[in-house]
Amino acid sequence: MNKTLNGNFGKFGGAFVPETLIYALDELENYYNKIRGDRDFFREFNNLLTEYAGRPTPLTYAPNFSKRFEINTYLKREDLLHTGAHKLNNCLGQGLIAKGLNKKRIIAETGAGQHGVATATVCAFLKIPCEIYMGSIDYERQKLNVFRMQLLGARVNKVESGSKTLKDAMNEALRDWVTNINTTHYMIGSAAGPHPFPTIVRDFQRVIGEEARSQIFKSTGTLPDAIFACVGGGSNSIGLFKAFIQDESVKIFGAEAAGKGIETGLHSATLSAGRPGVLHGSLSYLLQNSDGQVEEAHSIAPGLDYPGVGPEHSYLKESKRAIYEGITDDEALEALEILAKEEGIICALESAHAVALAIKKVKELGKGSTIIISLSGRGDKDMQTIMNSLEAKNEQN
């Protein structure tokens, strides 16, 4: 059922959901519309972003990286936010919404584990019980984050169905929500899902772009020539992009996960290789076969291992305001090593895709251009994967 066309991005978005979810989505939309202009709500939210989460995050000039590639590079440091990634921005906002709706329980899905950790963190702070759904493959490759969630008091449910990754975790979370609709808030972490979630997540993440826009003006006196962010579901990227969409001089680039190569079929390059369809309640681009069945995705970065994407990104692609290109696992690993050795910053594998795309676009942008790259998270969670991948690569060589 298509609940509503409100909140669509061009032809994308909507809420294609079972009848049982309509009440909860209406309740959420009505409450969000009420608090959007509520100064008290946003005073509390902004205070938490500052005093609890650690905002504003720095916009760090990368002198060695800039010299190497002859391009002025600034890094938006979401990796320095409390819990280690941008996910906390959205979770604090949605946590306050759940509290305002008097929900007794919060559920969430997670792939890389960072949204799960942020959810568990906020639930511990607000004293609301929570459960996290996580595909068993992600559970194994992100054991550190699993332990962090459990230490924070969350129950982590291992999902064994389907590809055992983010898509399937989201499926299980939606099933839980249908069953416990009156008492439970589903804290979606990506700018995806049924309306109004893509709008809510974007609005809570737009602080990334608003800060970056102000900071680059302060540092350079002008806007950047281009901005870069990784795109899975798309929350960190839409948070950065939103502040620059109206600035036609700023080129917008989204880095998708090309995995082993788009030609191999082992990838998560939804906007580059997918086509429009319905997944998890919204119309957007997704990976699907000729029969319309959702195909499995692959990426070395668990946060990008998703066959769909947020509807606003689909709109930005079709309107040609943003350019989306695939980055392979190997390209992301190489970019991660370069940034680490040039700047002493080990970013998340997800963020490394954005760094790699920036490196590929240097010639196109020209020497002396100014760019911003969103470092959506830090690489602590990925150390075992990075170590295993680099050891395997060295053995091949």
Contacts in CASP RR format, 6 or more apart in sequence:
PFRMAT RR
TARGET T0000
AUTHOR 0000-0000-0000
METHOD contacts of the structure
MODEL  1
MNKTLNGNFGKFGGAFVPETLIYALDELENYYNKIRGDRDFFREFNNLLT
EYAGRPTPLTYAPNFSKRFEINTYLKREDLLHTGAHKLNNCLGQGLIAKG
LNKKRIIAETGAGQHGVATATVCAFLKIPCEIYMGSIDYERQKLNVFRMQ
LLGARVNKVESGSKTLKDAMNEALRDWVTNINTTHYMIGSAAGPHPFPTI
VRDFQRVIGEEARSQIFKSTGTLPDAIFACVGGGSNSIGLFKAFIQDESV
KIFGAEAAGKGIETGLHSATLSAGRPGVLHGSLSYLLQNSDGQVEEAHSI
APGLDYPGVGPEHSYLKESKRAIYEGITDDEALEALEILAKEEGIICALE
SAHAVALAIKKVKELGKGSTIIISLSGRGDKDMQTIMNSLEAKNEQN
1 16 0 8 1.000
1 17 0 8 1.000
1 18 0 8 1.000
1 19 0 8 1.000
1 22 0 8 1.000
2 14 0 8 1.000
2 15 0 8 1.000
2 16 0 8 1.000
3 14 0 8 1.000
3 15 0 8 1.000
3 16 0 8 1.000
3 17 0 8 1.000
3 21 0 8 1.000
3 22 0 8 1.000
3 25 0 8 1.000
3 26 0 8 1.000
3 194 0 8 1.000
3 195 0 8 1.000
4 14 0 8 1.000
4 15 0 8 1.000
4 195 0 8 1.000
5 14 0 8 1.000
6 14 0 8 1.000
6 29 0 8 1.000
6 195 0 8 1.000
7 13 0 8 1.000
7 14 0 8 1.000
7 195 0 8 1.000
7 196 0 8 1.000
7 198 0 8 1.000
7 199 0 8 1.000
8 14 0 8 1.000
8 195 0 8 1.000
8 311 0 8 1.000
9 198 0 8 1.000
9 311 0 8 1.000
9 312 0 8 1.000
9 314 0 8 1.000
9 315 0 8 1.000
10 315 0 8 1.000
11 276 0 8 1.000
11 283 0 8 1.000
11 315 0 8 1.000
12 276 0 8 1.000
12 282 0 8 1.000
12 283 0 8 1.000
12 284 0 8 1.000
12 310 0 8 1.000
12 311 0 8 1.000
12 312 0 8 1.000
12 314 0 8 1.000
12 315 0 8 1.000
12 318 0 8 1.000
13 195 0 8 1.000
13 198 0 8 1.000
13 282 0 8 1.000
13 283 0 8 1.000
13 284 0 8 1.000
13 311 0 8 1.000
14 194 0 8 1.000
14 195 0 8 1.000
14 281 0 8 1.000
14 282 0 8 1.000
14 283 0 8 1.000
14 311 0 8 1.000
15 21 0 8 1.000
15 22 0 8 1.000
15 25 0 8 1.000
15 194 0 8 1.000
15 195 0 8 1.000
15 281 0 8 1.000
15 282 0 8 1.000
16 194 0 8 1.000
16 278 0 8 1.000
16 281 0 8 1.000
16 282 0 8 1.000
16 283 0 8 1.000
17 25 0 8 1.000
17 194 0 8 1.000
17 281 0 8 1.000
18 178 0 8 1.000
20 178 0 8 1.000
20 181 0 8 1.000
21 177 0 8 1.000
21 178 0 8 1.000
21 181 0 8 1.000
21 194 0 8 1.000
23 181 0 8 1.000
24 177 0 8 1.000
24 181 0 8 1.000
24 186 0 8 1.000
25 194 0 8 1.000
25 195 0 8 1.000
25 196 0 8 1.000
27 101 0 8 1.000
28 97 0 8 1.000
28 101 0 8 1.000
28 185 0 8 1.000
28 196 0 8 1.000
28 200 0 8 1.000
29 195 0 8 1.000
29 196 0 8 1.000
31 97 0 8 1.000
31 100 0 8 1.000
31 101 0 8 1.000
32 97 0 8 1.000
32 196 0 8 1.000
32 199 0 8 1.000
32 200 0 8 1.000
35 41 0 8 1.000
35 42 0 8 1.000
35 97 0 8 1.000
36 203 0 8 1.000
41 96 0 8 1.000
44 96 0 8 1.000
45 92 0 8 1.000
45 93 0 8 1.000
45 96 0 8 1.000
45 204 0 8 1.000
48 92 0 8 1.000
48 93 0 8 1.000
48 96 0 8 1.000
49 55 0 8 1.000
49 89 0 8 1.000
49 92 0 8 1.000
49 207 0 8 1.000
50 56 0 8 1.000
52 82 0 8 1.000
52 92 0 8 1.000
52 125 0 8 1.000
53 81 0 8 1.000
53 82 0 8 1.000
53 88 0 8 1.000
53 89 0 8 1.000
53 92 0 8 1.000
54 81 0 8 1.000
54 82 0 8 1.000
55 81 0 8 1.000
55 89 0 8 1.000
55 207 0 8 1.000
55 211 0 8 1.000
56 211 0 8 1.000
56 215 0 8 1.000
57 76 0 8 1.000
57 77 0 8 1.000
57 78 0 8 1.000
57 80 0 8 1.000
57 81 0 8 1.000
57 208 0 8 1.000
57 211 0 8 1.000
58 77 0 8 1.000
58 80 0 8 1.000
58 215 0 8 1.000
59 74 0 8 1.000
59 75 0 8 1.000
59 76 0 8 1.000
59 77 0 8 1.000
59 211 0 8 1.000
59 212 0 8 1.000
59 215 0 8 1.000
59 216 0 8 1.000
59 219 0 8 1.000
59 372 0 8 1.000
60 74 0 8 1.000
60 75 0 8 1.000
60 77 0 8 1.000
60 345 0 8 1.000
61 72 0 8 1.000
61 73 0 8 1.000
61 74 0 8 1.000
61 75 0 8 1.000
61 219 0 8 1.000
62 73 0 8 1.000
62 74 0 8 1.000
62 75 0 8 1.000
62 339 0 8 1.000
62 342 0 8 1.000
62 343 0 8 1.000
62 345 0 8 1.000
64 342 0 8 1.000
64 343 0 8 1.000
65 73 0 8 1.000
65 338 0 8 1.000
65 339 0 8 1.000
65 342 0 8 1.000
65 343 0 8 1.000
66 72 0 8 1.000
66 73 0 8 1.000
68 338 0 8 1.000
68 342 0 8 1.000
69 359 0 8 1.000
69 362 0 8 1.000
70 362 0 8 1.000
70 366 0 8 1.000
70 367 0 8 1.000
70 368 0 8 1.000
71 358 0 8 1.000
71 362 0 8 1.000
71 365 0 8 1.000
71 366 0 8 1.000
71 367 0 8 1.000
71 368 0 8 1.000
71 369 0 8 1.000
71 370 0 8 1.000
71 371 0 8 1.000
72 220 0 8 1.000
72 368 0 8 1.000
72 369 0 8 1.000
72 370 0 8 1.000
72 371 0 8 1.000
73 358 0 8 1.000
73 371 0 8 1.000
73 373 0 8 1.000
74 212 0 8 1.000
74 215 0 8 1.000
74 216 0 8 1.000
74 219 0 8 1.000
74 224 0 8 1.000
74 370 0 8 1.000
74 371 0 8 1.000
74 372 0 8 1.000
74 373 0 8 1.000
75 343 0 8 1.000
75 345 0 8 1.000
75 372 0 8 1.000
75 373 0 8 1.000
75 375 0 8 1.000
76 208 0 8 1.000
76 209 0 8 1.000
76 211 0 8 1.000
76 212 0 8 1.000
76 240 0 8 1.000
76 372 0 8 1.000
76 373 0 8 1.000
76 374 0 8 1.000
76 375 0 8 1.000
77 375 0 8 1.000
78 84 0 8 1.000
78 85 0 8 1.000
78 86 0 8 1.000
78 208 0 8 1.000
78 236 0 8 1.000
78 374 0 8 1.000
78 375 0 8 1.000
78 376 0 8 1.000
78 377 0 8 1.000
79 85 0 8 1.000
79 345 0 8 1.000
79 347 0 8 1.000
79 348 0 8 1.000
79 351 0 8 1.000
79 375 0 8 1.000
79 376 0 8 1.000
79 377 0 8 1.000
79 378 0 8 1.000
79 379 0 8 1.000
80 378 0 8 1.000
81 88 0 8 1.000
81 89 0 8 1.000
81 377 0 8 1.000
82 88 0 8 1.000
82 121 0 8 1.000
83 114 0 8 1.000
83 117 0 8 1.000
83 118 0 8 1.000
83 121 0 8 1.000
84 114 0 8 1.000
84 117 0 8 1.000
84 377 0 8 1.000
84 378 0 8 1.000
84 380 0 8 1.000
85 112 0 8 1.000
85 114 0 8 1.000
85 118 0 8 1.000
85 236 0 8 1.000
85 348 0 8 1.000
85 376 0 8 1.000
85 377 0 8 1.000
85 378 0 8 1.000
86 205 0 8 1.000
86 208 0 8 1.000
86 235 0 8 1.000
86 236 0 8 1.000
86 374 0 8 1.000
86 376 0 8 1.000
86 377 0 8 1.000
87 114 0 8 1.000
87 115 0 8 1.000
87 116 0 8 1.000
87 117 0 8 1.000
87 118 0 8 1.000
87 119 0 8 1.000
87 189 0 8 1.000
87 235 0 8 1.000
88 118 0 8 1.000
88 121 0 8 1.000
88 122 0 8 1.000
89 204 0 8 1.000
89 205 0 8 1.000
89 207 0 8 1.000
89 208 0 8 1.000
90 118 0 8 1.000
90 187 0 8 1.000
90 189 0 8 1.000
90 200 0 8 1.000
90 201 0 8 1.000
90 204 0 8 1.000
90 205 0 8 1.000
90 235 0 8 1.000
91 115 0 8 1.000
91 118 0 8 1.000
91 119 0 8 1.000
91 121 0 8 1.000
91 122 0 8 1.000
91 187 0 8 1.000
91 189 0 8 1.000
92 122 0 8 1.000
92 204 0 8 1.000
93 204 0 8 1.000
94 122 0 8 1.000
94 185 0 8 1.000
94 187 0 8 1.000
94 188 0 8 1.000
94 200 0 8 1.000
94 204 0 8 1.000
95 106 0 8 1.000
95 122 0 8 1.000
95 123 0 8 1.000
95 126 0 8 1.000
95 128 0 8 1.000
95 185 0 8 1.000
95 187 0 8 1.000
96 126 0 8 1.000
97 185 0 8 1.000
97 200 0 8 1.000
98 106 0 8 1.000
98 126 0 8 1.000
98 128 0 8 1.000
98 185 0 8 1.000
98 187 0 8 1.000
99 126 0 8 1.000
99 128 0 8 1.000
101 185 0 8 1.000
103 128 0 8 1.000
103 183 0 8 1.000
103 184 0 8 1.000
103 185 0 8 1.000
104 128 0 8 1.000
104 129 0 8 1.000
104 183 0 8 1.000
104 184 0 8 1.000
105 128 0 8 1.000
105 129 0 8 1.000
105 130 0 8 1.000
105 131 0 8 1.000
105 180 0 8 1.000
105 183 0 8 1.000
105 184 0 8 1.000
105 185 0 8 1.000
106 119 0 8 1.000
106 123 0 8 1.000
106 128 0 8 1.000
106 129 0 8 1.000
106 130 0 8 1.000
106 131 0 8 1.000
106 184 0 8 1.000
106 185 0 8 1.000
106 186 0 8 1.000
106 187 0 8 1.000
107 130 0 8 1.000
107 131 0 8 1.000
107 132 0 8 1.000
107 133 0 8 1.000
107 173 0 8 1.000
107 176 0 8 1.000
107 177 0 8 1.000
107 180 0 8 1.000
107 184 0 8 1.000
107 185 0 8 1.000
107 186 0 8 1.000
107 187 0 8 1.000
108 115 0 8 1.000
108 116 0 8 1.000
108 119 0 8 1.000
108 130 0 8 1.000
108 131 0 8 1.000
108 132 0 8 1.000
108 133 0 8 1.000
108 173 0 8 1.000
108 186 0 8 1.000
108 187 0 8 1.000
108 188 0 8 1.000
108 189 0 8 1.000
109 115 0 8 1.000
109 132 0 8 1.000
109 133 0 8 1.000
109 134 0 8 1.000
109 166 0 8 1.000
109 169 0 8 1.000
109 170 0 8 1.000
109 172 0 8 1.000
109 173 0 8 1.000
109 188 0 8 1.000
109 189 0 8 1.000
110 116 0 8 1.000
110 117 0 8 1.000
110 119 0 8 1.000
110 132 0 8 1.000
110 133 0 8 1.000
110 134 0 8 1.000
110 138 0 8 1.000
110 145 0 8 1.000
110 149 0 8 1.000
110 166 0 8 1.000
110 169 0 8 1.000
111 134 0 8 1.000
111 135 0 8 1.000
111 138 0 8 1.000
111 142 0 8 1.000
111 165 0 8 1.000
111 166 0 8 1.000
111 169 0 8 1.000
111 302 0 8 1.000
111 303 0 8 1.000
111 305 0 8 1.000
112 138 0 8 1.000
112 142 0 8 1.000
112 145 0 8 1.000
112 301 0 8 1.000
112 302 0 8 1.000
112 303 0 8 1.000
112 348 0 8 1.000
112 350 0 8 1.000
112 381 0 8 1.000
113 134 0 8 1.000
113 138 0 8 1.000
113 142 0 8 1.000
113 145 0 8 1.000
113 146 0 8 1.000
113 149 0 8 1.000
113 302 0 8 1.000
113 303 0 8 1.000
113 381 0 8 1.000
114 145 0 8 1.000
114 303 0 8 1.000
114 348 0 8 1.000
114 377 0 8 1.000
114 381 0 8 1.000
115 189 0 8 1.000
115 190 0 8 1.000
116 132 0 8 1.000
116 134 0 8 1.000
116 145 0 8 1.000
116 149 0 8 1.000
116 154 0 8 1.000
117 145 0 8 1.000
117 148 0 8 1.000
117 149 0 8 1.000
117 152 0 8 1.000
119 130 0 8 1.000
119 132 0 8 1.000
119 149 0 8 1.000
119 154 0 8 1.000
119 187 0 8 1.000
120 130 0 8 1.000
120 132 0 8 1.000
120 148 0 8 1.000
120 149 0 8 1.000
120 152 0 8 1.000
120 153 0 8 1.000
120 154 0 8 1.000
121 152 0 8 1.000
123 129 0 8 1.000
123 130 0 8 1.000
123 152 0 8 1.000
123 153 0 8 1.000
123 154 0 8 1.000
124 152 0 8 1.000
124 153 0 8 1.000
130 153 0 8 1.000
130 154 0 8 1.000
130 155 0 8 1.000
130 187 0 8 1.000
131 154 0 8 1.000
131 155 0 8 1.000
131 156 0 8 1.000
131 157 0 8 1.000
131 176 0 8 1.000
132 149 0 8 1.000
132 154 0 8 1.000
132 155 0 8 1.000
132 156 0 8 1.000
132 157 0 8 1.000
133 157 0 8 1.000
133 159 0 8 1.000
133 169 0 8 1.000
133 170 0 8 1.000
133 172 0 8 1.000
133 173 0 8 1.000
133 176 0 8 1.000
134 142 0 8 1.000
134 146 0 8 1.000
134 156 0 8 1.000
134 157 0 8 1.000
134 158 0 8 1.000
134 159 0 8 1.000
134 169 0 8 1.000
135 158 0 8 1.000
135 159 0 8 1.000
135 160 0 8 1.000
135 164 0 8 1.000
135 165 0 8 1.000
135 166 0 8 1.000
135 168 0 8 1.000
135 169 0 8 1.000
136 158 0 8 1.000
136 159 0 8 1.000
136 160 0 8 1.000
136 164 0 8 1.000
137 163 0 8 1.000
137 164 0 8 1.000
137 165 0 8 1.000
137 302 0 8 1.000
138 164 0 8 1.000
138 165 0 8 1.000
138 166 0 8 1.000
138 169 0 8 1.000
138 302 0 8 1.000
138 305 0 8 1.000
139 146 0 8 1.000
139 156 0 8 1.000
139 158 0 8 1.000
141 302 0 8 1.000
141 384 0 8 1.000
141 385 0 8 1.000
142 302 0 8 1.000
142 381 0 8 1.000
144 380 0 8 1.000
144 381 0 8 1.000
145 381 0 8 1.000
146 156 0 8 1.000
149 156 0 8 1.000
150 156 0 8 1.000
157 172 0 8 1.000
159 168 0 8 1.000
159 169 0 8 1.000
159 171 0 8 1.000
159 172 0 8 1.000
161 168 0 8 1.000
161 171 0 8 1.000
161 172 0 8 1.000
162 168 0 8 1.000
162 296 0 8 1.000
163 296 0 8 1.000
163 297 0 8 1.000
165 296 0 8 1.000
165 297 0 8 1.000
165 302 0 8 1.000
165 305 0 8 1.000
165 306 0 8 1.000
166 302 0 8 1.000
166 303 0 8 1.000
166 305 0 8 1.000
166 306 0 8 1.000
167 279 0 8 1.000
167 280 0 8 1.000
167 294 0 8 1.000
167 296 0 8 1.000
167 297 0 8 1.000
167 306 0 8 1.000
167 307 0 8 1.000
167 308 0 8 1.000
170 188 0 8 1.000
170 280 0 8 1.000
171 280 0 8 1.000
173 186 0 8 1.000
174 186 0 8 1.000
174 280 0 8 1.000
176 184 0 8 1.000
176 186 0 8 1.000
177 184 0 8 1.000
177 186 0 8 1.000
188 197 0 8 1.000
188 201 0 8 1.000
189 201 0 8 1.000
189 235 0 8 1.000
190 201 0 8 1.000
190 232 0 8 1.000
190 233 0 8 1.000
190 234 0 8 1.000
190 235 0 8 1.000
190 306 0 8 1.000
190 310 0 8 1.000
191 197 0 8 1.000
191 198 0 8 1.000
191 201 0 8 1.000
191 202 0 8 1.000
191 205 0 8 1.000
191 233 0 8 1.000
191 234 0 8 1.000
191 235 0 8 1.000
191 238 0 8 1.000
191 239 0 8 1.000
191 310 0 8 1.000
191 312 0 8 1.000
191 313 0 8 1.000
192 198 0 8 1.000
192 201 0 8 1.000
192 233 0 8 1.000
192 234 0 8 1.000
192 280 0 8 1.000
192 282 0 8 1.000
192 284 0 8 1.000
192 308 0 8 1.000
192 309 0 8 1.000
192 310 0 8 1.000
192 311 0 8 1.000
193 280 0 8 1.000
193 281 0 8 1.000
193 282 0 8 1.000
193 310 0 8 1.000
194 280 0 8 1.000
194 281 0 8 1.000
194 282 0 8 1.000
195 282 0 8 1.000
198 282 0 8 1.000
198 310 0 8 1.000
198 311 0 8 1.000
198 312 0 8 1.000
201 235 0 8 1.000
201 238 0 8 1.000
202 235 0 8 1.000
202 238 0 8 1.000
202 239 0 8 1.000
202 242 0 8 1.000
202 312 0 8 1.000
205 235 0 8 1.000
205 236 0 8 1.000
205 238 0 8 1.000
205 239 0 8 1.000
206 238 0 8 1.000
206 239 0 8 1.000
206 242 0 8 1.000
206 243 0 8 1.000
207 239 0 8 1.000
208 236 0 8 1.000
208 239 0 8 1.000
208 240 0 8 1.000
208 243 0 8 1.000
208 374 0 8 1.000
209 239 0 8 1.000
209 240 0 8 1.000
209 241 0 8 1.000
209 242 0 8 1.000
209 243 0 8 1.000
209 244 0 8 1.000
210 243 0 8 1.000
212 227 0 8 1.000
212 240 0 8 1.000
212 243 0 8 1.000
212 372 0 8 1.000
212 374 0 8 1.000
213 223 0 8 1.000
213 243 0 8 1.000
213 244 0 8 1.000
216 222 0 8 1.000
216 223 0 8 1.000
216 224 0 8 1.000
216 370 0 8 1.000
216 372 0 8 1.000
217 223 0 8 1.000
220 370 0 8 1.000
222 370 0 8 1.000
223 244 0 8 1.000
223 247 0 8 1.000
223 249 0 8 1.000
223 250 0 8 1.000
224 244 0 8 1.000
224 250 0 8 1.000
224 370 0 8 1.000
224 371 0 8 1.000
224 372 0 8 1.000
225 249 0 8 1.000
225 250 0 8 1.000
225 251 0 8 1.000
225 365 0 8 1.000
225 369 0 8 1.000
225 370 0 8 1.000
225 371 0 8 1.000
226 250 0 8 1.000
226 251 0 8 1.000
226 252 0 8 1.000
226 253 0 8 1.000
226 358 0 8 1.000
226 361 0 8 1.000
226 365 0 8 1.000
226 369 0 8 1.000
226 371 0 8 1.000
226 372 0 8 1.000
227 240 0 8 1.000
227 241 0 8 1.000
227 244 0 8 1.000
227 250 0 8 1.000
227 251 0 8 1.000
227 252 0 8 1.000
227 253 0 8 1.000
227 371 0 8 1.000
227 372 0 8 1.000
227 373 0 8 1.000
227 374 0 8 1.000
228 253 0 8 1.000
228 254 0 8 1.000
228 255 0 8 1.000
228 354 0 8 1.000
228 355 0 8 1.000
228 357 0 8 1.000
228 358 0 8 1.000
228 361 0 8 1.000
228 371 0 8 1.000
228 372 0 8 1.000
228 373 0 8 1.000
228 374 0 8 1.000
229 236 0 8 1.000
229 237 0 8 1.000
229 240 0 8 1.000
229 241 0 8 1.000
229 253 0 8 1.000
229 254 0 8 1.000
229 255 0 8 1.000
229 354 0 8 1.000
229 373 0 8 1.000
229 374 0 8 1.000
229 376 0 8 1.000
230 236 0 8 1.000
230 237 0 8 1.000
230 254 0 8 1.000
230 255 0 8 1.000
230 256 0 8 1.000
230 257 0 8 1.000
230 301 0 8 1.000
230 304 0 8 1.000
230 350 0 8 1.000
230 351 0 8 1.000
230 352 0 8 1.000
230 353 0 8 1.000
230 354 0 8 1.000
230 374 0 8 1.000
230 376 0 8 1.000
231 237 0 8 1.000
231 254 0 8 1.000
231 255 0 8 1.000
231 256 0 8 1.000
231 271 0 8 1.000
231 304 0 8 1.000
231 309 0 8 1.000
231 313 0 8 1.000
231 324 0 8 1.000
232 256 0 8 1.000
232 257 0 8 1.000
232 268 0 8 1.000
232 270 0 8 1.000
232 303 0 8 1.000
232 304 0 8 1.000
232 306 0 8 1.000
232 308 0 8 1.000
232 309 0 8 1.000
232 350 0 8 1.000
233 306 0 8 1.000
233 308 0 8 1.000
233 309 0 8 1.000
233 310 0 8 1.000
233 313 0 8 1.000
234 309 0 8 1.000
234 310 0 8 1.000
234 313 0 8 1.000
236 374 0 8 1.000
236 376 0 8 1.000
237 254 0 8 1.000
237 313 0 8 1.000
237 374 0 8 1.000
238 310 0 8 1.000
238 312 0 8 1.000
238 313 0 8 1.000
240 372 0 8 1.000
240 374 0 8 1.000
241 252 0 8 1.000
241 316 0 8 1.000
241 322 0 8 1.000
244 250 0 8 1.000
244 252 0 8 1.000
245 252 0 8 1.000
245 316 0 8 1.000
245 321 0 8 1.000
251 323 0 8 1.000
251 365 0 8 1.000
252 316 0 8 1.000
252 321 0 8 1.000
252 322 0 8 1.000
252 323 0 8 1.000
253 322 0 8 1.000
253 323 0 8 1.000
253 324 0 8 1.000
253 325 0 8 1.000
253 354 0 8 1.000
253 357 0 8 1.000
253 358 0 8 1.000
253 361 0 8 1.000
254 322 0 8 1.000
254 323 0 8 1.000
254 324 0 8 1.000
254 325 0 8 1.000
254 354 0 8 1.000
254 357 0 8 1.000
255 324 0 8 1.000
255 325 0 8 1.000
255 326 0 8 1.000
255 327 0 8 1.000
255 353 0 8 1.000
255 354 0 8 1.000
255 356 0 8 1.000
255 357 0 8 1.000
256 267 0 8 1.000
256 268 0 8 1.000
256 269 0 8 1.000
256 270 0 8 1.000
256 271 0 8 1.000
256 272 0 8 1.000
256 304 0 8 1.000
256 324 0 8 1.000
256 325 0 8 1.000
256 326 0 8 1.000
256 327 0 8 1.000
256 353 0 8 1.000
257 267 0 8 1.000
257 268 0 8 1.000
257 269 0 8 1.000
257 297 0 8 1.000
257 298 0 8 1.000
257 299 0 8 1.000
257 300 0 8 1.000
257 301 0 8 1.000
257 304 0 8 1.000
257 305 0 8 1.000
257 326 0 8 1.000
257 327 0 8 1.000
257 329 0 8 1.000
257 332 0 8 1.000
257 353 0 8 1.000
258 267 0 8 1.000
258 268 0 8 1.000
258 269 0 8 1.000
258 272 0 8 1.000
258 326 0 8 1.000
258 327 0 8 1.000
258 328 0 8 1.000
258 329 0 8 1.000
258 331 0 8 1.000
259 266 0 8 1.000
259 267 0 8 1.000
259 268 0 8 1.000
259 269 0 8 1.000
259 298 0 8 1.000
259 299 0 8 1.000
259 300 0 8 1.000
259 328 0 8 1.000
259 329 0 8 1.000
260 266 0 8 1.000
260 267 0 8 1.000
260 298 0 8 1.000
260 328 0 8 1.000
260 329 0 8 1.000
261 267 0 8 1.000
261 328 0 8 1.000
262 269 0 8 1.000
262 272 0 8 1.000
262 273 0 8 1.000
262 326 0 8 1.000
265 295 0 8 1.000
265 298 0 8 1.000
266 298 0 8 1.000
267 273 0 8 1.000
267 297 0 8 1.000
267 298 0 8 1.000
267 299 0 8 1.000
267 326 0 8 1.000
268 287 0 8 1.000
268 297 0 8 1.000
268 298 0 8 1.000
268 299 0 8 1.000
268 304 0 8 1.000
268 305 0 8 1.000
268 306 0 8 1.000
268 307 0 8 1.000
269 326 0 8 1.000
270 285 0 8 1.000
270 286 0 8 1.000
270 287 0 8 1.000
270 297 0 8 1.000
270 306 0 8 1.000
270 307 0 8 1.000
270 308 0 8 1.000
270 309 0 8 1.000
271 285 0 8 1.000
271 309 0 8 1.000
271 313 0 8 1.000
271 314 0 8 1.000
271 317 0 8 1.000
271 324 0 8 1.000
272 324 0 8 1.000
272 325 0 8 1.000
272 326 0 8 1.000
273 287 0 8 1.000
274 285 0 8 1.000
274 286 0 8 1.000
274 287 0 8 1.000
274 288 0 8 1.000
275 285 0 8 1.000
275 286 0 8 1.000
275 288 0 8 1.000
276 283 0 8 1.000
276 284 0 8 1.000
276 285 0 8 1.000
276 286 0 8 1.000
276 314 0 8 1.000
277 283 0 8 1.000
277 284 0 8 1.000
277 285 0 8 1.000
277 286 0 8 1.000
277 288 0 8 1.000
277 292 0 8 1.000
278 284 0 8 1.000
278 286 0 8 1.000
279 286 0 8 1.000
279 294 0 8 1.000
279 307 0 8 1.000
279 308 0 8 1.000
280 308 0 8 1.000
282 310 0 8 1.000
282 311 0 8 1.000
283 311 0 8 1.000
284 308 0 8 1.000
284 309 0 8 1.000
284 310 0 8 1.000
284 311 0 8 1.000
284 313 0 8 1.000
284 314 0 8 1.000
285 308 0 8 1.000
285 309 0 8 1.000
285 313 0 8 1.000
285 314 0 8 1.000
285 317 0 8 1.000
286 294 0 8 1.000
286 307 0 8 1.000
286 308 0 8 1.000
286 309 0 8 1.000
287 294 0 8 1.000
287 295 0 8 1.000
287 296 0 8 1.000
287 297 0 8 1.000
287 307 0 8 1.000
287 308 0 8 1.000
288 294 0 8 1.000
288 295 0 8 1.000
288 307 0 8 1.000
289 295 0 8 1.000
294 307 0 8 1.000
295 307 0 8 1.000
296 307 0 8 1.000
297 305 0 8 1.000
297 306 0 8 1.000
297 307 0 8 1.000
297 308 0 8 1.000
298 305 0 8 1.000
299 305 0 8 1.000
299 329 0 8 1.000
300 329 0 8 1.000
300 332 0 8 1.000
300 333 0 8 1.000
300 349 0 8 1.000
300 385 0 8 1.000
300 389 0 8 1.000
301 332 0 8 1.000
301 348 0 8 1.000
301 349 0 8 1.000
301 350 0 8 1.000
301 352 0 8 1.000
301 353 0 8 1.000
301 382 0 8 1.000
302 349 0 8 1.000
303 350 0 8 1.000
304 350 0 8 1.000
304 353 0 8 1.000
313 322 0 8 1.000
313 324 0 8 1.000
316 322 0 8 1.000
317 324 0 8 1.000
325 357 0 8 1.000
325 360 0 8 1.000
326 353 0 8 1.000
326 357 0 8 1.000
327 335 0 8 1.000
327 353 0 8 1.000
327 356 0 8 1.000
327 357 0 8 1.000
327 360 0 8 1.000
329 389 0 8 1.000
330 393 0 8 1.000
331 353 0 8 1.000
331 356 0 8 1.000
331 360 0 8 1.000
332 349 0 8 1.000
332 352 0 8 1.000
332 353 0 8 1.000
332 355 0 8 1.000
332 356 0 8 1.000
333 349 0 8 1.000
333 352 0 8 1.000
333 386 0 8 1.000
333 389 0 8 1.000
333 390 0 8 1.000
333 393 0 8 1.000
334 356 0 8 1.000
335 352 0 8 1.000
335 353 0 8 1.000
335 355 0 8 1.000
335 356 0 8 1.000
335 359 0 8 1.000
336 346 0 8 1.000
336 347 0 8 1.000
336 349 0 8 1.000
336 352 0 8 1.000
336 355 0 8 1.000
336 386 0 8 1.000
337 390 0 8 1.000
338 355 0 8 1.000
338 359 0 8 1.000
339 345 0 8 1.000
339 346 0 8 1.000
339 347 0 8 1.000
339 352 0 8 1.000
339 355 0 8 1.000
340 346 0 8 1.000
340 347 0 8 1.000
345 375 0 8 1.000
346 378 0 8 1.000
346 379 0 8 1.000
346 380 0 8 1.000
347 355 0 8 1.000
347 375 0 8 1.000
347 377 0 8 1.000
347 378 0 8 1.000
347 379 0 8 1.000
348 375 0 8 1.000
348 376 0 8 1.000
348 377 0 8 1.000
348 378 0 8 1.000
348 379 0 8 1.000
348 381 0 8 1.000
348 382 0 8 1.000
349 379 0 8 1.000
349 382 0 8 1.000
349 385 0 8 1.000
349 386 0 8 1.000
350 376 0 8 1.000
350 377 0 8 1.000
351 373 0 8 1.000
351 374 0 8 1.000
351 375 0 8 1.000
351 376 0 8 1.000
351 377 0 8 1.000
354 373 0 8 1.000
354 374 0 8 1.000
354 375 0 8 1.000
354 376 0 8 1.000
355 373 0 8 1.000
358 371 0 8 1.000
358 373 0 8 1.000
365 371 0 8 1.000
379 386 0 8 1.000
END
